Every structure is written in structure tokens, then in C-alpha cells.
Amino acid sequence: MSKRRAIISYDKLTIEQKKQILRDFPDGYINHLTTIKTPTGEVLDALVWETDEVIYLVKITKIQPKAKPVVEDDDFDDDFDKPDDLKDDDLDDDDDQSDDDDFADDEPADDEDED
């Protein structure tokens, strides 16, 4: 004798049936979904779930995430141009500095021990 077959929406399952699906698919049922195209052209995701008496085709409604609006930030490119602690004036001053800070190895040192 073959099992009865039924098509049901996940939303219409009883609490006990939903708990049983969780027990039957402890790692989740997302990898067990089947895509079905209806005669009207609608594409559904469904889970084939078998109990002792019935083989269910459970229609799963996937909630599409809402897209977040893209915020255009005019200063976005400027964030990577220079460190926050530097000002535009500081960057210009670096080019004008003389070589005073460089060490001069070729100058003799003034030693007091010259005899």
C-alpha cells in the first residue's frame, strides 16, 4: 500500500509538524529544498518531507531581504588620501623643508682631545 501524498504550505503546518521537521532535519532543511515551477510560471521552493503515513511537499516561502539604500558619500575618496591627524598645510610643508634634519657624515666632529 502506498503512502498518501499531500502539498501543504509551511505556514499551515501545525506546531507539532514543524517540530518534527526540525527533528528530521537537525542541520536545517535549506540544502534539501527542491525548486518547482508551477503551471502558472511561479517558481516555488519545496521540501519533500516523509512521515509514516504521508509524503508531504512542503512549500517554503523565502523572504527576500530588503536591499539597503546605497548612500553616496562625497568624502569617501578623501578618507584614504591622508591620515586624519595631518592637515593639508602639513602635507605642503613637507616638500618645502630643507635637509637640515639629515645627518651629515662628512663633517668632522669637534673633539676636545685634539693635540
Contacts in CASP RR format, 6 or more apart in sequence:
PFRMAT RR
TARGET T0000
AUTHOR 0000-0000-0000
METHOD contacts of the structure
MODEL  1
MSKRRAIISYDKLTIEQKKQILRDFPDGYINHLTTIKTPTGEVLDALVWE
TDEVIYLVKITKIQPKAKPVVEDDDFDDDFDKPDDLKDDDLDDDDDQSDD
DDFADDEPADDEDED
3 50 0 8 1.000
3 53 0 8 1.000
3 54 0 8 1.000
3 55 0 8 1.000
4 53 0 8 1.000
4 54 0 8 1.000
4 55 0 8 1.000
5 54 0 8 1.000
5 55 0 8 1.000
5 56 0 8 1.000
5 57 0 8 1.000
6 54 0 8 1.000
6 55 0 8 1.000
6 56 0 8 1.000
6 57 0 8 1.000
7 56 0 8 1.000
7 57 0 8 1.000
7 59 0 8 1.000
8 56 0 8 1.000
8 57 0 8 1.000
8 58 0 8 1.000
8 59 0 8 1.000
9 58 0 8 1.000
9 59 0 8 1.000
9 61 0 8 1.000
10 18 0 8 1.000
10 47 0 8 1.000
10 58 0 8 1.000
10 59 0 8 1.000
10 60 0 8 1.000
10 61 0 8 1.000
11 61 0 8 1.000
13 21 0 8 1.000
13 58 0 8 1.000
20 51 0 8 1.000
21 29 0 8 1.000
21 47 0 8 1.000
21 49 0 8 1.000
21 58 0 8 1.000
22 28 0 8 1.000
24 49 0 8 1.000
25 32 0 8 1.000
29 47 0 8 1.000
29 60 0 8 1.000
32 47 0 8 1.000
32 48 0 8 1.000
33 45 0 8 1.000
33 46 0 8 1.000
33 47 0 8 1.000
33 60 0 8 1.000
34 45 0 8 1.000
34 46 0 8 1.000
34 47 0 8 1.000
34 48 0 8 1.000
35 43 0 8 1.000
35 44 0 8 1.000
35 45 0 8 1.000
35 46 0 8 1.000
36 43 0 8 1.000
36 44 0 8 1.000
36 45 0 8 1.000
36 46 0 8 1.000
36 57 0 8 1.000
37 43 0 8 1.000
37 44 0 8 1.000
38 44 0 8 1.000
44 59 0 8 1.000
44 60 0 8 1.000
45 59 0 8 1.000
45 60 0 8 1.000
45 61 0 8 1.000
45 62 0 8 1.000
46 57 0 8 1.000
46 58 0 8 1.000
46 59 0 8 1.000
46 60 0 8 1.000
47 56 0 8 1.000
47 57 0 8 1.000
47 58 0 8 1.000
47 60 0 8 1.000
48 55 0 8 1.000
48 56 0 8 1.000
48 57 0 8 1.000
48 58 0 8 1.000
49 55 0 8 1.000
49 56 0 8 1.000
49 57 0 8 1.000
49 58 0 8 1.000
50 56 0 8 1.000
82 88 0 8 1.000
82 91 0 8 1.000
END
